[in-house]
């Protein structure tokens, strides 16, 4: 037996229903503060906010490329597989 219930709730109503805190005011304050800092010193904003995110994104992309390359070449786990067969 399957029972399906569809509820139409706003995010605020869903938060209230599950007893979760409302951080919307905090989010607005943090966003406004970050925008103010970015407008005052764009170079500092780039150095502290954007560059680290770009670097982490690129390292994650490189890891994904290596994974896909290994999967396509059939080399995924070949070194660990040969190590297991040597131990037997």
Rosetta blueprint (number, residue, H / E / L):
1 X L
2 X L
3 X L
4 X L
5 X L
6 X L
7 X L
8 X L
9 X L
10 X L
11 X H
12 X H
13 X H
14 X H
15 X H
16 X H
17 X H
18 X H
19 X L
20 X L
21 X L
22 X L
23 X L
24 X H
25 X H
26 X H
27 X H
28 X H
29 X H
30 X H
31 X H
32 X H
33 X H
34 X H
35 X H
36 X H
37 X H
38 X H
39 X H
40 X H
41 X L
42 X H
43 X H
44 X H
45 X H
46 X H
47 X H
48 X H
49 X H
50 X H
51 X H
52 X H
53 X H
54 X H
55 X H
56 X H
57 X H
58 X H
59 X H
60 X H
61 X H
62 X H
63 X H
64 X H
65 X H
66 X H
67 X H
68 X H
69 X H
70 X H
71 X H
72 X H
73 X H
74 X L
75 X L
76 X L
77 X L
78 X H
79 X H
80 X H
81 X H
82 X H
83 X H
84 X H
85 X H
86 X H
87 X H
88 X L
